[in-house]
Amino acid sequence: MNNLPFALPDIGDDEINEVVETLKSGWITTGPKTKVFEEQFAEYIGSKNALAVNSATAGLHLALEAVGVQRGDKVITSSYTFTATAEVIRYFDADPVFCDIDKDTYNIDCEKLSKLCDKLCNEFPGKVKAIMPVHFAGQACDMNKIMLIAKKHNLYVIEDAAHALPATYDKKKIGTIGDITVFSFYATKTITTAEGGMITTDNADFARRMSVMRLHGFSRDAWDRYSSVKAPWYYEVIAPGYKYNMTDIAASLGIHQLKKCGLFYEKRLKIAQMYDQAFENEEKIIVPYKGKKDDIHSYHLYVIKVPQEMRDEFIIKMKEKGVGCSVHFIPLHIQPYYKDKYAYKEHDFPIAYENFLCSVSLPIYTKMTDSDTNRVIDAAKSVIS
Ligand SMILES: Cc1ncc(COP(=O)(O)O)c(C=O)c1O
């Protein structure tokens, strides 16, 4: 029997034809296709601005730059995330301050966050700049609480929504709540452009700044303001920006992936429901927490918990049965760089650490058939017993 990979992109003829058309058009980097993708994304989310970039990592970096993070500042995020969330804080020589997570949702624990903000803002007045909640696996963080905490301390909220398209919170689309939100279109994400990301914000100043900084700090504003003649060759460099723009080749994929976002979500949801039902009575498997019925969990990941002492063997045995599994995430506070730099111990964030030890991500992607899903279920049941 063939191996069932952990993740696979779902690229159809529409995407392929659009990419070919772009390649033949003579305009392959940022141009008309990227603009269309941005407009359609902004409309889909219901956000005033959408800015396409070449990765979510780039988007998070631009977001922190736009809100004015500087050397020595502090930005709060959860330890239970991918390294990109925290590395962008270090780009500024600012410090990521980790907060523990909720045991069930794996999202930032808002009670601990509230206490942490009180303490940090008191100890380092003016230095704490932002909170970066991570919508783990595609389930929204408790945004009402986070926005209230941020308001109390005058902090920006930059949402890491790499997993969270098309997730909702209180019936509001993720991408419309915090100051800035960043989505990922990496190959395994809920829609893909191979590599890519999108930033949404309703704040015109942030949008302008990120738009300038994503392409070398180029600005045409001065010329457009003072000259009646449009000179296409003219630009001014107003800051040492970055090279974070999306290509039209990537946007060609994105335009069609976005059209399928709802359909893709339905497919992921169906797999999640099949897993939920199948493992309901399995004593040794805990299925993911389900939030409010009205809210959408985008199920980028389906993370189960198994007994700690069985976790590593479980993954090996699943592989022997041809089923690819993974672990999301190894908490950042136990990664050598952060552990050494900030002298963290495993149990500084006990829930993050304990959840990590028993978590397994099962395959969940749109190309899986019912029989693939049943294969994973049968394999998991037999391995666990
Ligand atoms: C939580 C989280 N944030 C950020 C990223 C970075 O996304 P990208 O690969 O598009 O830069 C990822 C990627 O897996 C992620 O899981």
The ligand as a MOL file (V3000), in Angstrom:
LIG
                    3D

  0  0  0     0  0            999 V3000
M  V30 BEGIN CTAB
M  V30 COUNTS 16 16 0 0 0
M  V30 BEGIN ATOM
M  V30 1 C 2.2410 29.7060 13.5720 0
M  V30 2 C 3.0530 30.0390 12.3740 0
M  V30 3 N 3.4510 31.3060 12.2000 0
M  V30 4 C 4.1820 31.6810 11.1260 0
M  V30 5 C 4.5550 30.7700 10.1730 0
M  V30 6 C 5.4160 31.2230 9.0350 0
M  V30 7 O 4.7690 31.0830 7.8090 0
M  V30 8 P 5.5950 31.2180 6.4540 0
M  V30 9 O 6.2140 29.8860 6.1690 0
M  V30 10 O 4.5660 31.5980 5.4150 0
M  V30 11 O 6.6020 32.2830 6.6310 0
M  V30 12 C 4.1550 29.4330 10.3050 0
M  V30 13 C 4.5470 28.4400 9.3030 0
M  V30 14 O 4.3720 27.2610 9.4100 0
M  V30 15 C 3.3990 29.0640 11.4380 0
M  V30 16 O 3.0170 27.7890 11.6360 0
M  V30 END ATOM
M  V30 BEGIN BOND
M  V30 1 1 1 2
M  V30 2 1 2 3
M  V30 3 2 2 15
M  V30 4 2 3 4
M  V30 5 1 4 5
M  V30 6 1 5 6
M  V30 7 2 5 12
M  V30 8 1 6 7
M  V30 9 1 7 8
M  V30 10 2 8 9
M  V30 11 1 8 10
M  V30 12 1 8 11
M  V30 13 1 12 13
M  V30 14 1 12 15
M  V30 15 2 13 14
M  V30 16 1 15 16
M  V30 END BOND
M  V30 END CTAB
M  END
